[in-house]
Amino acid sequence: MGTRDRIIDAAEQAIHDFGIAGATTKRIAQRAGCSEALLYKHFAGKEALLLAVLLERLPALAPALTGLRRRTGDLDADLAEFALAALRFYGKAAAIAGGVLGDPPLMAGFREMLAKANSGPHVPIQILGELLRAEQHDGRLDPDIDADAAAALLMGACFHRANLSYFVDLPDEDETWATMIVKTLIRR
């Protein structure tokens, strides 16, 4: 494992053990077995390191979106599978997102970095909206559904369920829930 990967692993573990505020660059460097200077050789700052943890270590939404493009033919099943991937992502990302939101200077740097990279939590919603519009165009989805609203509602429901799971035991299995959410949102 290279130094960069060791640093990302150490950051992920430090966030898990100490939260964002406690995952200092000093602690991360110590866990990675390197100096803070070496950490900054690989990452411009803590924001860039957090983004690397999000993009490289957490379950990603991009492969799930790619999977939607290669649909199996059962839109409901494909969307439910995507919803499960979104639940896994949001569940893992909660520790980072909560910490970033609670640290205004860190949030400002993170927003700036996301803007420069043309990235952020809105991107999967936009892509999902495009995919739903393509389904409408091909006649497999009700043309009266607002594709962007349906995409936002599906992603918002996944985000909400992932966060609820930290506070309460949820009544349904994730698979059952995902199937029912999709059936509620999607009309033919």
TIVO-2410 file (N, C-alpha, C; in nm, 3 decimals):
# residues 188
REC num residu      c1      c2      c3 atome chaine
REC   1      M   0.084  -0.118   0.000     N      A
REC   1      M   0.000   0.000   0.000    CA      A
REC   1      M   0.089   0.124   0.000     C      A
REC   2      G   0.057   0.217  -0.087     N      A
REC   2      G   0.134   0.340  -0.097    CA      A
REC   2      G   0.102   0.437   0.016     C      A
REC   3      T   0.183   0.539   0.027     N      A
REC   3      T   0.167   0.639   0.133    CA      A
REC   3      T   0.031   0.708   0.125     C      A
REC   4      R  -0.010   0.746   0.006     N      A
REC   4      R  -0.139   0.813  -0.011    CA      A
REC   4      R  -0.253   0.726   0.041     C      A
REC   5      D  -0.252   0.599   0.005     N      A
REC   5      D  -0.356   0.507   0.052    CA      A
REC   5      D  -0.351   0.488   0.203     C      A
REC   6      R  -0.231   0.482   0.258     N      A
REC   6      R  -0.218   0.471   0.404    CA      A
REC   6      R  -0.279   0.593   0.473     C      A
REC   7      I  -0.257   0.710   0.415     N      A
REC   7      I  -0.310   0.834   0.472    CA      A
REC   7      I  -0.462   0.834   0.466     C      A
REC   8      I  -0.519   0.793   0.354     N      A
REC   8      I  -0.665   0.788   0.341    CA      A
REC   8      I  -0.724   0.688   0.440     C      A
REC   9      D  -0.661   0.571   0.450     N      A
REC   9      D  -0.709   0.471   0.548    CA      A
REC   9      D  -0.702   0.526   0.690     C      A
REC  10      A  -0.592   0.593   0.721     N      A
REC  10      A  -0.575   0.650   0.855    CA      A
REC  10      A  -0.680   0.758   0.881     C      A
REC  11      A  -0.710   0.838   0.781     N      A
REC  11      A  -0.812   0.943   0.796    CA      A
REC  11      A  -0.949   0.880   0.820     C      A
REC  12      E  -0.982   0.777   0.743     N      A
REC  12      E  -1.111   0.710   0.762    CA      A
REC  12      E  -1.122   0.653   0.903     C      A
REC  13      Q  -1.017   0.591   0.951     N      A
REC  13      Q  -1.019   0.533   1.086    CA      A
REC  13      Q  -1.026   0.641   1.193     C      A
REC  14      A  -0.952   0.749   1.175     N      A
REC  14      A  -0.953   0.859   1.272    CA      A
REC  14      A  -1.092   0.924   1.278     C      A
REC  15      I  -1.157   0.939   1.164     N      A
REC  15      I  -1.292   0.994   1.162    CA      A
REC  15      I  -1.386   0.901   1.236     C      A
REC  16      H  -1.372   0.773   1.212     N      A
REC  16      H  -1.456   0.674   1.280    CA      A
REC  16      H  -1.433   0.679   1.432     C      A
REC  17      D  -1.309   0.689   1.474     N      A
REC  17      D  -1.276   0.685   1.617    CA      A
REC  17      D  -1.299   0.817   1.690     C      A
REC  18      F  -1.275   0.930   1.622     N      A
REC  18      F  -1.275   1.059   1.691    CA      A
REC  18      F  -1.372   1.163   1.633     C      A
REC  19      G  -1.439   1.131   1.522     N      A
REC  19      G  -1.523   1.229   1.455    CA      A
REC  19      G  -1.435   1.325   1.375     C      A
REC  20      I  -1.499   1.412   1.301     N      A
REC  20      I  -1.426   1.506   1.215    CA      A
REC  20      I  -1.336   1.598   1.297     C      A
REC  21      A  -1.390   1.657   1.401     N      A
REC  21      A  -1.311   1.752   1.480    CA      A
REC  21      A  -1.190   1.684   1.543     C      A
REC  22      G  -1.207   1.562   1.588     N      A
REC  22      G  -1.097   1.491   1.653    CA      A
REC  22      G  -1.001   1.425   1.556     C      A
REC  23      A  -1.040   1.416   1.431     N      A
REC  23      A  -0.952   1.357   1.330    CA      A
REC  23      A  -0.859   1.466   1.277     C      A
REC  24      T  -0.768   1.507   1.362     N      A
REC  24      T  -0.674   1.613   1.325    CA      A
REC  24      T  -0.570   1.559   1.228     C      A
REC  25      T  -0.508   1.649   1.156     N      A
REC  25      T  -0.404   1.606   1.064    CA      A
REC  25      T  -0.288   1.541   1.140     C      A
REC  26      K  -0.264   1.586   1.261     N      A
REC  26      K  -0.159   1.525   1.343    CA      A
REC  26      K  -0.194   1.379   1.374     C      A
REC  27      R  -0.317   1.355   1.418     N      A
REC  27      R  -0.359   1.216   1.446    CA      A
REC  27      R  -0.355   1.130   1.320     C      A
REC  28      I  -0.402   1.186   1.212     N      A
REC  28      I  -0.405   1.111   1.086    CA      A
REC  28      I  -0.263   1.075   1.044     C      A
REC  29      A  -0.173   1.171   1.051     N      A
REC  29      A  -0.033   1.146   1.014    CA      A
REC  29      A   0.028   1.039   1.105     C      A
REC  30      Q   0.003   1.049   1.234     N      A
REC  30      Q   0.055   0.947   1.327    CA      A
REC  30      Q   0.004   0.809   1.292     C      A
REC  31      R  -0.126   0.797   1.265     N      A
REC  31      R  -0.185   0.667   1.230    CA      A
REC  31      R  -0.130   0.615   1.097     C      A
REC  32      A  -0.097   0.705   1.007     N      A
REC  32      A  -0.044   0.665   0.877    CA      A
REC  32      A   0.106   0.637   0.883     C      A
REC  33      G   0.168   0.671   0.995     N      A
REC  33      G   0.312   0.650   1.008    CA      A
REC  33      G   0.394   0.745   0.923     C      A
REC  34      C   0.346   0.871   0.917     N      A
REC  34      C   0.419   0.971   0.837    CA      A
REC  34      C   0.412   1.105   0.909     C      A
REC  35      S   0.481   1.201   0.855     N      A
REC  35      S   0.477   1.335   0.912    CA      A
REC  35      S   0.359   1.412   0.855     C      A
REC  36      E   0.320   1.518   0.924     N      A
REC  36      E   0.213   1.603   0.870    CA      A
REC  36      E   0.257   1.666   0.739     C      A
REC  37      A   0.384   1.697   0.727     N      A
REC  37      A   0.434   1.755   0.603    CA      A
REC  37      A   0.411   1.660   0.485     C      A
REC  38      L   0.434   1.531   0.507     N      A
REC  38      L   0.411   1.432   0.401    CA      A
REC  38      L   0.262   1.423   0.369     C      A
REC  39      L   0.178   1.434   0.470     N      A
REC  39      L   0.034   1.435   0.447    CA      A
REC  39      L  -0.002   1.548   0.351     C      A
REC  40      Y   0.055   1.667   0.376     N      A
REC  40      Y   0.025   1.782   0.291    CA      A
REC  40      Y   0.092   1.773   0.153     C      A
REC  41      K   0.187   1.685   0.138     N      A
REC  41      K   0.244   1.662   0.006    CA      A
REC  41      K   0.142   1.589  -0.083     C      A
REC  42      H   0.059   1.506  -0.021     N      A
REC  42      H  -0.039   1.428  -0.096    CA      A
REC  42      H  -0.176   1.495  -0.103     C      A
REC  43      F  -0.207   1.583  -0.007     N      A
REC  43      F  -0.338   1.648  -0.001    CA      A
REC  43      F  -0.321   1.795   0.030     C      A
REC  44      A  -0.396   1.880  -0.040     N      A
REC  44      A  -0.385   2.025  -0.022    CA      A
REC  44      A  -0.430   2.069   0.117     C      A
REC  45      G  -0.514   1.991   0.180     N      A
REC  45      G  -0.563   2.026   0.313    CA      A
REC  45      G  -0.658   1.919   0.362     C      A
REC  46      K  -0.714   1.943   0.478     N      A
REC  46      K  -0.804   1.845   0.537    CA      A
REC  46      K  -0.927   1.823   0.448     C      A
REC  47      E  -0.976   1.929   0.383     N      A
REC  47      E  -1.092   1.916   0.296    CA      A
REC  47      E  -1.064   1.817   0.183     C      A
REC  48      A  -0.946   1.828   0.121     N      A
REC  48      A  -0.910   1.737   0.012    CA      A
REC  48      A  -0.898   1.594   0.063     C      A
REC  49      L  -0.847   1.579   0.182     N      A
REC  49      L  -0.835   1.445   0.241    CA      A
REC  49      L  -0.974   1.387   0.270     C      A
REC  50      L  -1.065   1.468   0.321     N      A
REC  50      L  -1.201   1.422   0.346    CA      A
REC  50      L  -1.270   1.381   0.217     C      A
REC  51      L  -1.249   1.459   0.112     N      A
REC  51      L  -1.308   1.426  -0.017    CA      A
REC  51      L  -1.252   1.293  -0.068     C      A
REC  52      A  -1.124   1.271  -0.049     N      A
REC  52      A  -1.064   1.143  -0.090    CA      A
REC  52      A  -1.126   1.027  -0.013     C      A
REC  53      V  -1.151   1.046   0.116     N      A
REC  53      V  -1.217   0.940   0.194    CA      A
REC  53      V  -1.356   0.914   0.137     C      A
REC  54      L  -1.430   1.022   0.110     N      A
REC  54      L  -1.565   1.006   0.054    CA      A
REC  54      L  -1.563   0.935  -0.081     C      A
REC  55      L  -1.474   0.977  -0.168     N      A
REC  55      L  -1.474   0.925  -0.304    CA      A
REC  55      L  -1.406   0.790  -0.319     C      A
REC  56      E  -1.307   0.762  -0.235     N      A
REC  56      E  -1.226   0.642  -0.256    CA      A
REC  56      E  -1.251   0.531  -0.155     C      A
REC  57      R  -1.314   0.560  -0.043     N      A
REC  57      R  -1.329   0.457   0.059    CA      A
REC  57      R  -1.474   0.423   0.091     C      A
REC  58      L  -1.565   0.511   0.060     N      A
REC  58      L  -1.704   0.483   0.091    CA      A
REC  58      L  -1.773   0.418  -0.028     C      A
REC  59      P  -1.881   0.343  -0.003     N      A
REC  59      P  -1.954   0.287  -0.117    CA      A
REC  59      P  -1.996   0.401  -0.208     C      A
REC  60      A  -1.967   0.391  -0.334     N      A
REC  60      A  -1.986   0.502  -0.426    CA      A
REC  60      A  -2.120   0.494  -0.498     C      A
REC  61      L  -2.173   0.611  -0.532     N      A
REC  61      L  -2.296   0.618  -0.608    CA      A
REC  61      L  -2.271   0.607  -0.758     C      A
REC  62      A  -2.152   0.645  -0.805     N      A
REC  62      A  -2.125   0.643  -0.948    CA      A
REC  62      A  -2.144   0.504  -1.009     C      A
REC  63      P  -2.090   0.397  -0.949     N      A
REC  63      P  -2.115   0.264  -1.007    CA      A
REC  63      P  -2.263   0.226  -1.008     C      A
REC  64      A  -2.336   0.270  -0.906     N      A
REC  64      A  -2.479   0.240  -0.902    CA      A
REC  64      A  -2.553   0.315  -1.013     C      A
REC  65      L  -2.512   0.438  -1.041     N      A
REC  65      L  -2.571   0.514  -1.151    CA      A
REC  65      L  -2.536   0.451  -1.285     C      A
REC  66      T  -2.412   0.405  -1.297     N      A
REC  66      T  -2.371   0.335  -1.420    CA      A
REC  66      T  -2.455   0.209  -1.438     C      A
REC  67      G  -2.480   0.139  -1.328     N      A
REC  67      G  -2.564   0.020  -1.333    CA      A
REC  67      G  -2.705   0.051  -1.382     C      A
REC  68      L  -2.758   0.166  -1.343     N      A
REC  68      L  -2.890   0.206  -1.391    CA      A
REC  68      L  -2.890   0.227  -1.542     C      A
REC  69      R  -2.781   0.276  -1.594     N      A
REC  69      R  -2.772   0.297  -1.739    CA      A
REC  69      R  -2.773   0.164  -1.815     C      A
REC  70      R  -2.727   0.059  -1.749     N      A
REC  70      R  -2.725  -0.075  -1.809    CA      A
REC  70      R  -2.839  -0.158  -1.750     C      A
REC  71      R  -2.955  -0.102  -1.751     N      A
REC  71      R  -3.070  -0.163  -1.686    CA      A
REC  71      R  -3.092  -0.308  -1.725     C      A
REC  72      T  -3.154  -0.381  -1.633     N      A
REC  72      T  -3.187  -0.521  -1.658    CA      A
REC  72      T  -3.318  -0.534  -1.734     C      A
REC  73      G  -3.394  -0.426  -1.740     N      A
REC  73      G  -3.524  -0.432  -1.804    CA      A
REC  73      G  -3.637  -0.413  -1.705     C      A
REC  74      D  -3.610  -0.425  -1.577     N      A
REC  74      D  -3.710  -0.407  -1.472    CA      A
REC  74      D  -3.675  -0.277  -1.399     C      A
REC  75      L  -3.737  -0.168  -1.443     N      A
REC  75      L  -3.704  -0.036  -1.388    CA      A
REC  75      L  -3.723  -0.031  -1.237     C      A
REC  76      D  -3.832  -0.088  -1.187     N      A
REC  76      D  -3.856  -0.086  -1.042    CA      A
REC  76      D  -3.742  -0.155  -0.967     C      A
REC  77      A  -3.704  -0.274  -1.013     N      A
REC  77      A  -3.596  -0.348  -0.946    CA      A
REC  77      A  -3.464  -0.274  -0.956     C      A
REC  78      D  -3.437  -0.215  -1.072     N      A
REC  78      D  -3.312  -0.141  -1.090    CA      A
REC  78      D  -3.307  -0.018  -0.999     C      A
REC  79      L  -3.419   0.054  -0.988     N      A
REC  79      L  -3.423   0.171  -0.901    CA      A
REC  79      L  -3.414   0.131  -0.754     C      A
REC  80      A  -3.476   0.020  -0.718     N      A
REC  80      A  -3.467  -0.028  -0.579    CA      A
REC  80      A  -3.322  -0.065  -0.546     C      A
REC  81      E  -3.253  -0.129  -0.640     N      A
REC  81      E  -3.112  -0.163  -0.618    CA      A
REC  81      E  -3.028  -0.036  -0.603     C      A
REC  82      F  -3.057   0.065  -0.685     N      A
REC  82      F  -2.988   0.193  -0.673    CA      A
REC  82      F  -3.016   0.256  -0.536     C      A
REC  83      A  -3.142   0.249  -0.491     N      A
REC  83      A  -3.178   0.306  -0.360    CA      A
REC  83      A  -3.098   0.239  -0.249     C      A
REC  84      L  -3.077   0.110  -0.258     N      A
REC  84      L  -2.997   0.040  -0.157    CA      A
REC  84      L  -2.852   0.089  -0.159     C      A
REC  85      A  -2.797   0.113  -0.278     N      A
REC  85      A  -2.661   0.167  -0.288    CA      A
REC  85      A  -2.655   0.307  -0.227     C      A
REC  86      A  -2.758   0.388  -0.252     N      A
REC  86      A  -2.763   0.523  -0.194    CA      A
REC  86      A  -2.772   0.515  -0.042     C      A
REC  87      L  -2.850   0.421   0.010     N      A
REC  87      L  -2.858   0.403   0.156    CA      A
REC  87      L  -2.722   0.370   0.215     C      A
REC  88      R  -2.650   0.278   0.151     N      A
REC  88      R  -2.516   0.241   0.200    CA      A
REC  88      R  -2.423   0.362   0.198     C      A
REC  89      F  -2.426   0.437   0.088     N      A
REC  89      F  -2.340   0.555   0.077    CA      A
REC  89      F  -2.374   0.657   0.186     C      A
REC  90      Y  -2.501   0.693   0.197     N      A
REC  90      Y  -2.539   0.794   0.296    CA      A
REC  90      Y  -2.512   0.747   0.438     C      A
REC  91      G  -2.531   0.620   0.464     N      A
REC  91      G  -2.503   0.567   0.597    CA      A
REC  91      G  -2.356   0.581   0.634     C      A
REC  92      K  -2.268   0.553   0.539     N      A
REC  92      K  -2.124   0.564   0.565    CA      A
REC  92      K  -2.078   0.710   0.564     C      A
REC  93      A  -2.140   0.792   0.482     N      A
REC  93      A  -2.097   0.932   0.468    CA      A
REC  93      A  -2.144   1.020   0.583     C      A
REC  94      A  -2.238   0.970   0.664     N      A
REC  94      A  -2.298   1.053   0.770    CA      A
REC  94      A  -2.194   1.108   0.866     C      A
REC  95      A  -2.096   1.028   0.903     N      A
REC  95      A  -1.995   1.074   1.000    CA      A
REC  95      A  -1.915   1.191   0.944     C      A
REC  96      I  -1.883   1.184   0.818     N      A
REC  96      I  -1.807   1.293   0.756    CA      A
REC  96      I  -1.898   1.414   0.734     C      A
REC  97      A  -2.016   1.390   0.679     N      A
REC  97      A  -2.107   1.501   0.649    CA      A
REC  97      A  -2.145   1.577   0.776     C      A
REC  98      G  -2.178   1.504   0.882     N      A
REC  98      G  -2.215   1.569   1.007    CA      A
REC  98      G  -2.103   1.655   1.062     C      A
REC  99      G  -1.982   1.604   1.056     N      A
REC  99      G  -1.867   1.678   1.106    CA      A
REC  99      G  -1.836   1.801   1.023     C      A
REC 100      V  -1.849   1.787   0.892     N      A
REC 100      V  -1.822   1.900   0.804    CA      A
REC 100      V  -1.927   2.009   0.826     C      A
REC 101      L  -2.053   1.969   0.837     N      A
REC 101      L  -2.160   2.066   0.859    CA      A
REC 101      L  -2.143   2.141   0.990     C      A
REC 102      G  -2.085   2.076   1.089     N      A
REC 102      G  -2.067   2.137   1.221    CA      A
REC 102      G  -1.943   2.223   1.232     C      A
REC 103      D  -1.867   2.236   1.125     N      A
REC 103      D  -1.742   2.313   1.127    CA      A
REC 103      D  -1.747   2.414   1.012     C      A
REC 104      P  -1.799   2.537   1.035     N      A
REC 104      P  -1.819   2.633   0.926    CA      A
REC 104      P  -1.696   2.658   0.840     C      A
REC 105      P  -1.575   2.676   0.895     N      A
REC 105      P  -1.461   2.697   0.806    CA      A
REC 105      P  -1.431   2.574   0.719     C      A
REC 106      L  -1.444   2.456   0.777     N      A
REC 106      L  -1.423   2.333   0.701    CA      A
REC 106      L  -1.529   2.321   0.592     C      A
REC 107      M  -1.654   2.354   0.624     N      A
REC 107      M  -1.763   2.349   0.527    CA      A
REC 107      M  -1.738   2.446   0.413     C      A
REC 108      A  -1.691   2.564   0.444     N      A
REC 108      A  -1.663   2.663   0.339    CA      A
REC 108      A  -1.555   2.611   0.245     C      A
REC 109      G  -1.450   2.553   0.300     N      A
REC 109      G  -1.344   2.497   0.215    CA      A
REC 109      G  -1.393   2.379   0.134     C      A
REC 110      F  -1.478   2.298   0.192     N      A
REC 110      F  -1.533   2.181   0.124    CA      A
REC 110      F  -1.623   2.225   0.009     C      A
REC 111      R  -1.707   2.325   0.033     N      A
REC 111      R  -1.795   2.379  -0.073    CA      A
REC 111      R  -1.713   2.434  -0.188     C      A
REC 112      E  -1.608   2.507  -0.155     N      A
REC 112      E  -1.522   2.565  -0.259    CA      A
REC 112      E  -1.457   2.454  -0.343     C      A
REC 113      M  -1.410   2.353  -0.275     N      A
REC 113      M  -1.345   2.243  -0.345    CA      A
REC 113      M  -1.446   2.169  -0.434     C      A
REC 114      L  -1.567   2.145  -0.384     N      A
REC 114      L  -1.669   2.078  -0.464    CA      A
REC 114      L  -1.707   2.162  -0.586     C      A
REC 115      A  -1.716   2.293  -0.568     N      A
REC 115      A  -1.750   2.381  -0.681    CA      A
REC 115      A  -1.643   2.375  -0.789     C      A
REC 116      K  -1.517   2.376  -0.748     N      A
REC 116      K  -1.408   2.368  -0.846    CA      A
REC 116      K  -1.409   2.235  -0.920     C      A
REC 117      A  -1.448   2.129  -0.850     N      A
REC 117      A  -1.450   1.995  -0.911    CA      A
REC 117      A  -1.583   1.968  -0.982     C      A
REC 118      N  -1.675   2.066  -0.980     N      A
REC 118      N  -1.807   2.048  -1.038    CA      A
REC 118      N  -1.872   1.920  -0.984     C      A
REC 119      S  -1.865   1.907  -0.853     N      A
REC 119      S  -1.915   1.787  -0.787    CA      A
REC 119      S  -2.001   1.827  -0.669     C      A
REC 120      G  -2.060   1.729  -0.606     N      A
REC 120      G  -2.139   1.755  -0.487    CA      A
REC 120      G  -2.261   1.666  -0.483     C      A
REC 121      P  -2.340   1.680  -0.377     N      A
REC 121      P  -2.455   1.592  -0.358    CA      A
REC 121      P  -2.567   1.612  -0.460     C      A
REC 122      H  -2.563   1.723  -0.534     N      A
REC 122      H  -2.665   1.748  -0.635    CA      A
REC 122      H  -2.642   1.666  -0.762     C      A
REC 123      V  -2.520   1.625  -0.786     N      A
REC 123      V  -2.486   1.557  -0.911    CA      A
REC 123      V  -2.561   1.425  -0.929     C      A
REC 124      P  -2.563   1.335  -0.829     N      A
REC 124      P  -2.639   1.211  -0.849    CA      A
REC 124      P  -2.788   1.237  -0.874     C      A
REC 125      I  -2.843   1.341  -0.814     N      A
REC 125      I  -2.984   1.375  -0.836    CA      A
REC 125      I  -3.005   1.416  -0.982     C      A
REC 126      Q  -2.913   1.498  -1.034     N      A
REC 126      Q  -2.923   1.540  -1.174    CA      A
REC 126      Q  -2.913   1.420  -1.268     C      A
REC 127      I  -2.818   1.333  -1.241     N      A
REC 127      I  -2.800   1.216  -1.327    CA      A
REC 127      I  -2.922   1.125  -1.321     C      A
REC 128      L  -2.974   1.102  -1.201     N      A
REC 128      L  -3.093   1.020  -1.186    CA      A
REC 128      L  -3.211   1.083  -1.260     C      A
REC 129      G  -3.225   1.214  -1.252     N      A
REC 129      G  -3.330   1.284  -1.327    CA      A
REC 129      G  -3.317   1.262  -1.477     C      A
REC 130      E  -3.193   1.269  -1.528     N      A
REC 130      E  -3.169   1.244  -1.671    CA      A
REC 130      E  -3.209   1.102  -1.708     C      A
REC 131      L  -3.174   1.006  -1.623     N      A
REC 131      L  -3.210   0.867  -1.650    CA      A
REC 131      L  -3.361   0.847  -1.650     C      A
REC 132      L  -3.431   0.912  -1.559     N      A
REC 132      L  -3.576   0.901  -1.556    CA      A
REC 132      L  -3.640   0.967  -1.679     C      A
REC 133      R  -3.584   1.079  -1.724     N      A
REC 133      R  -3.634   1.143  -1.846    CA      A
REC 133      R  -3.615   1.051  -1.967     C      A
REC 134      A  -3.503   0.980  -1.972     N      A
REC 134      A  -3.480   0.885  -2.081    CA      A
REC 134      A  -3.584   0.773  -2.078     C      A
REC 135      E  -3.622   0.730  -1.959     N      A
REC 135      E  -3.727   0.628  -1.946    CA      A
REC 135      E  -3.861   0.683  -1.995     C      A
REC 136      Q  -3.887   0.810  -1.967     N      A
REC 136      Q  -4.009   0.872  -2.016    CA      A
REC 136      Q  -4.007   0.880  -2.169     C      A
REC 137      H  -3.894   0.921  -2.223     N      A
REC 137      H  -3.879   0.932  -2.369    CA      A
REC 137      H  -3.903   0.798  -2.437     C      A
REC 138      D  -3.858   0.690  -2.374     N      A
REC 138      D  -3.874   0.556  -2.432    CA      A
REC 138      D  -4.009   0.493  -2.399     C      A
REC 139      G  -4.096   0.568  -2.331     N      A
REC 139      G  -4.230   0.520  -2.303    CA      A
REC 139      G  -4.242   0.422  -2.188     C      A
REC 140      R  -4.139   0.411  -2.108     N      A
REC 140      R  -4.143   0.315  -1.996    CA      A
REC 140      R  -4.178   0.381  -1.862     C      A
REC 141      L  -4.202   0.510  -1.866     N      A
REC 141      L  -4.233   0.584  -1.744    CA      A
REC 141      L  -4.336   0.691  -1.779     C      A
REC 142      D  -4.430   0.713  -1.690     N      A
REC 142      D  -4.536   0.811  -1.709    CA      A
REC 142      D  -4.475   0.946  -1.746     C      A
REC 143      P  -4.516   1.005  -1.859     N      A
REC 143      P  -4.459   1.133  -1.901    CA      A
REC 143      P  -4.499   1.250  -1.812     C      A
REC 144      D  -4.603   1.231  -1.729     N      A
REC 144      D  -4.648   1.340  -1.642    CA      A
REC 144      D  -4.569   1.349  -1.512     C      A
REC 145      I  -4.484   1.251  -1.485     N      A
REC 145      I  -4.400   1.258  -1.365    CA      A
REC 145      I  -4.292   1.363  -1.388     C      A
REC 146      D  -4.268   1.445  -1.289     N      A
REC 146      D  -4.156   1.538  -1.295    CA      A
REC 146      D  -4.030   1.458  -1.260     C      A
REC 147      A  -3.948   1.429  -1.360     N      A
REC 147      A  -3.831   1.341  -1.341    CA      A
REC 147      A  -3.734   1.397  -1.238     C      A
REC 148      D  -3.713   1.528  -1.239     N      A
REC 148      D  -3.620   1.587  -1.143    CA      A
REC 148      D  -3.676   1.579  -1.000     C      A
REC 149      A  -3.806   1.601  -0.986     N      A
REC 149      A  -3.867   1.591  -0.853    CA      A
REC 149      A  -3.862   1.447  -0.804     C      A
REC 150      A  -3.890   1.350  -0.893     N      A
REC 150      A  -3.885   1.209  -0.854    CA      A
REC 150      A  -3.743   1.170  -0.811     C      A
REC 151      A  -3.643   1.219  -0.884     N      A
REC 151      A  -3.503   1.190  -0.848    CA      A
REC 151      A  -3.470   1.250  -0.712     C      A
REC 152      A  -3.511   1.374  -0.689     N      A
REC 152      A  -3.484   1.439  -0.560    CA      A
REC 152      A  -3.557   1.367  -0.447     C      A
REC 153      L  -3.681   1.325  -0.472     N      A
REC 153      L  -3.756   1.254  -0.368    CA      A
REC 153      L  -3.692   1.120  -0.335     C      A
REC 154      L  -3.647   1.046  -0.436     N      A
REC 154      L  -3.583   0.917  -0.410    CA      A
REC 154      L  -3.453   0.935  -0.332     C      A
REC 155      M  -3.370   1.028  -0.375     N      A
REC 155      M  -3.243   1.051  -0.305    CA      A
REC 155      M  -3.268   1.105  -0.164     C      A
REC 156      G  -3.366   1.195  -0.151     N      A
REC 156      G  -3.398   1.249  -0.019    CA      A
REC 156      G  -3.449   1.142   0.076     C      A
REC 157      A  -3.531   1.051   0.024     N      A
REC 157      A  -3.581   0.941   0.107    CA      A
REC 157      A  -3.467   0.851   0.153     C      A
REC 158      C  -3.372   0.824   0.064     N      A
REC 158      C  -3.256   0.741   0.100    CA      A
REC 158      C  -3.172   0.810   0.207     C      A
REC 159      F  -3.148   0.938   0.187     N      A
REC 159      F  -3.070   1.016   0.285    CA      A
REC 159      F  -3.140   1.014   0.421     C      A
REC 160      H  -3.270   1.037   0.420     N      A
REC 160      H  -3.346   1.041   0.544    CA      A
REC 160      H  -3.343   0.906   0.616     C      A
REC 161      R  -3.364   0.798   0.542     N      A
REC 161      R  -3.364   0.665   0.605    CA      A
REC 161      R  -3.226   0.633   0.662     C      A
REC 162      A  -3.120   0.665   0.588     N      A
REC 162      A  -2.985   0.639   0.638    CA      A
REC 162      A  -2.961   0.712   0.770     C      A
REC 163      N  -3.006   0.836   0.778     N      A
REC 163      N  -2.989   0.913   0.901    CA      A
REC 163      N  -3.078   0.862   1.013     C      A
REC 164      L  -3.200   0.825   0.982     N      A
REC 164      L  -3.290   0.769   1.084    CA      A
REC 164      L  -3.230   0.645   1.148     C      A
REC 165      S  -3.160   0.566   1.068     N      A
REC 165      S  -3.107   0.438   1.119    CA      A
REC 165      S  -3.006   0.458   1.231     C      A
REC 166      Y  -2.952   0.578   1.245     N      A
REC 166      Y  -2.861   0.606   1.356    CA      A
REC 166      Y  -2.937   0.626   1.487     C      A
REC 167      F  -3.064   0.662   1.477     N      A
REC 167      F  -3.140   0.699   1.596    CA      A
REC 167      F  -3.243   0.595   1.640     C      A
REC 168      V  -3.297   0.520   1.547     N      A
REC 168      V  -3.403   0.423   1.580    CA      A
REC 168      V  -3.383   0.296   1.497     C      A
REC 169      D  -3.443   0.189   1.548     N      A
REC 169      D  -3.450   0.066   1.470    CA      A
REC 169      D  -3.566   0.082   1.374     C      A
REC 170      L  -3.538   0.067   1.247     N      A
REC 170      L  -3.641   0.089   1.145    CA      A
REC 170      L  -3.727  -0.035   1.128     C      A
REC 171      P  -3.857  -0.015   1.100     N      A
REC 171      P  -3.950  -0.127   1.100    CA      A
REC 171      P  -3.934  -0.225   0.984     C      A
REC 172      D  -3.892  -0.179   0.868     N      A
REC 172      D  -3.881  -0.267   0.752    CA      A
REC 172      D  -3.736  -0.293   0.717     C      A
REC 173      E  -3.711  -0.405   0.653     N      A
REC 173      E  -3.579  -0.431   0.597    CA      A
REC 173      E  -3.553  -0.329   0.487     C      A
REC 174      D  -3.427  -0.296   0.464     N      A
REC 174      D  -3.394  -0.197   0.361    CA      A
REC 174      D  -3.448  -0.238   0.224     C      A
REC 175      E  -3.439  -0.366   0.191     N      A
REC 175      E  -3.484  -0.414   0.059    CA      A
REC 175      E  -3.634  -0.390   0.042     C      A
REC 176      T  -3.711  -0.422   0.145     N      A
REC 176      T  -3.857  -0.401   0.139    CA      A
REC 176      T  -3.887  -0.253   0.127     C      A
REC 177      W  -3.818  -0.174   0.207     N      A
REC 177      W  -3.838  -0.029   0.204    CA      A
REC 177      W  -3.807   0.027   0.066     C      A
REC 178      A  -3.694  -0.012   0.007     N      A
REC 178      A  -3.654   0.039  -0.124    CA      A
REC 178      A  -3.758   0.004  -0.230     C      A
REC 179      T  -3.808  -0.116  -0.227     N      A
REC 179      T  -3.910  -0.158  -0.322    CA      A
REC 179      T  -4.036  -0.072  -0.308     C      A
REC 180      M  -4.078  -0.048  -0.186     N      A
REC 180      M  -4.200   0.030  -0.163    CA      A
REC 180      M  -4.182   0.178  -0.199     C      A
REC 181      I  -4.066   0.234  -0.172     N      A
REC 181      I  -4.040   0.374  -0.210    CA      A
REC 181      I  -4.046   0.388  -0.362     C      A
REC 182      V  -3.983   0.297  -0.433     N      A
REC 182      V  -3.984   0.306  -0.579    CA      A
REC 182      V  -4.127   0.290  -0.632     C      A
REC 183      K  -4.202   0.194  -0.580     N      A
REC 183      K  -4.341   0.175  -0.624    CA      A
REC 183      K  -4.426   0.298  -0.596     C      A
REC 184      T  -4.395   0.369  -0.489     N      A
REC 184      T  -4.470   0.489  -0.455    CA      A
REC 184      T  -4.435   0.604  -0.549     C      A
REC 185      L  -4.311   0.615  -0.590     N      A
REC 185      L  -4.267   0.726  -0.673    CA      A
REC 185      L  -4.292   0.708  -0.821     C      A
REC 186      I  -4.285   0.587  -0.868     N      A
REC 186      I  -4.282   0.562  -1.013    CA      A
REC 186      I  -4.418   0.510  -1.062     C      A
REC 187      R  -4.468   0.575  -1.165     N      A
REC 187      R  -4.592   0.532  -1.233    CA      A
REC 187      R  -4.559   0.502  -1.377     C      A
REC 188      R  -4.635   0.413  -1.431     N      A
REC 188      R  -4.619   0.377  -1.573    CA      A
REC 188      R  -4.730   0.439  -1.653     C      A
***
